[in-house]
């Protein structure tokens, strides 16, 4: 154990998180792509699938409904909403598609968004007929709150879409300040929390929050969540209404679904709560600082984020002539270290070159980071 290891807070969380999971084949530093599920979550998913085979899919789903409703309530609590405001979907992208499909905003409606918007999000907003209004940002890609206030006061868009933490840069957007301004001016805020739910605080007052299971919550793939406050939900017109005995938003929850995955997500959220969200955030933030300290300058690679950015996601610019995709493949093949090569097409209005993304979860150690630095 190094001196830096001792400085990481809540080592018990790292130990418990590691012990709760199958032993990794190498060093997993890729939570921002897909986390590792716990043995308990894996077993719950398998058990529900077995129940489907034993009882029939719909009977098994009915037996799990109480647990799923608890999950809606807990997920709602993480974003400051109620169980009736939460529906399960298949992914973050499925959540945005369901929202836009039911909102039916007139073509040409203006949506303010970041220049560094995730490319699939930008494409879906464009396909819905919405006209992009780029938000002013600083040199780190962070929204300029004063400029947003002027926009909202002078020429307000129909809505603001904000990706809380980008997939290509571990910078946290000032979502609480943006939410307060949007509320003041009566403009809905839609928050993409795919990289932030379970990672940083998301209970910030947004009108819509959507996210995925597989990243920082460490749930199964193929599951997502959409949370919508009643004022926006009242503007939605689903293709078919929800059954009369269910909240109206449930019309957006697909009936033909990976219910076992939803069960797994609920258990994963329970594990997150048991660990203590504040403690989780503190350790992840410290891991990000440790990563930037250890990795900046290693073999000529340079860290993109500010040192004290409160995320566990660090991106590295390569030295001249070094291929990021080839480096990622070499790290896996030769060292068993899993990272992500983030290419410019992720955010083509902001990215000019590829970066290597490093994103440990709670069981990450400085030893992992030093091993990566040596392997670079």
PyMOL commands that set and color helices and strands:
alter all, ss='L'
color gray80, all
select helices_A, chain A and resi 3-7+11-19+39-55+57-79+83-85+92-103+119-127+145-154+175-185+230-233+248-252+259-275+277-295+298-300+324-335+344-346+366-375
alter helices_A, ss='H'
color red, helices_A
select strands_A, chain A and resi 27-28+86-89+110-114+131-135+159-163+188-192+208-212+224-228+302-303+313-317+337-338+340-342+355-359
alter strands_A, ss='S'
color yellow, strands_A
deselect
rebuild
show_as cartoon
